[in-house]
């Protein structure tokens, strides 16, 4: 199985910065994820969405990067919402209690609606 290096970009939907992730989320994506997070933070939103729709694999180092995202969000005063997770990764988010710190929705529309729930 060939690995697909992480790619990420930011766009804004309904006032919510969305970080589109593509590829595999592992430790090698740390610098890229930090850079796109800073870009998203410049929007000044109270919520940032993480789009996992095109993420095929997350390993333990990738989970650690997500934990870093949570810590960053707390430091900077915004919340995170994730969508597009496969059933497998939704279960992992639940088992590891990431869902205690990240809102998880099924799709982008519901992710953006999360903003109205937190403001």
N, C-alpha and C positions, 0 to 999 in steps of 0.2 A: 504494500500500500504506500503510495507516495504522499508525502505531506504537502500541504498547501500553506504557504507562509501567510501570516495574518496581514490583511489589508483593512484599513479603516478610513472613514470619511465622516464629515459632519454636515448636516443640513438642518434647517429649522422648519417644523411643521406646527402650525397653530400656536406659535410662541414657545414651543418646546424644542430645544436642541436634541437631535437624534444622532447618535453615533452608530453608523452602519458598520458592522463587523463582518468580515468575510474570510474564510479559511479556517485555520486551526488556532485555538487560543491556548498558548503555552507560554513559558517564560521568555521565549525569544521576542514576543510582542510587547514587552514592557515599555520600551522607549516610545514606540508608536502610540500605544494606548495613552500614555501620559501626555503626549503632544496633542492628540485629538481631544483629550479631556480638557486641556487648557484652552483649546479653541472653543469648545462647547461652553466652557465657563464664561468666556468673554461675552456671551449673549446675556448674561446676568439673570438667567431664569432660576426659578425655585425648584425646577425639576429637569433632569436630564434623562433621556431614554436611551437604553442600550438595545440595539436591534441584533438579535442572535439568529435571525432567519437563515443566513448563509454561513453559519458556523457549524462545521461538521464534527468537530472534536474539541473537547476541553479536558486538559489533564490537571493534575494537582497543582502544577505551577500556574495554570490558567485560573484555577479557583483562587489561588493566592492573589493574582492580579485583580480579580473581582473584589476580594476583601480589601485590597488597596484602594479600589474605587470607592468602596463604602467609607473607608476612613477619610479619604479626600473629600467626599461629599459632606461628611459630618464637620470637618474642619472649615469648609467653605460655605456651609449653611444652605445646602440644597438637598433634595431627595433624588433617589434613583428609581427608575421603573425599567423592567426588562420585558421584552416580548420576543416571540419567535423561537422560544426554546422548544426543543423536542420533548416528548414525554419523558424520556430518559433523563435529560438534564433538568427538567422541572422537578423530578423526583430527587435528584441530587441536591438541587437548591433547597428543597424541603428538608431532606435528611440532614444536611449540613447547617440548617437554620439560616441560610442566606435570605430566605423569604421573610425573616424577622426584620430585615434591614433594607430589602429591595422589594418594591411592589412588583408583582409578576402578573402580566396580562396576556391575553391570547394574541392580540394584534396591535398594530400601530394606532388605530382609531381609539381603542380603549386605553392605550398607553398615554396618548395625548389628553384624554378625558381625565386622567389621574390628576392633572394639574388643578382642575376645579375642586377636587376632593381634598387637596392639601392646602389650598389658599383660603 
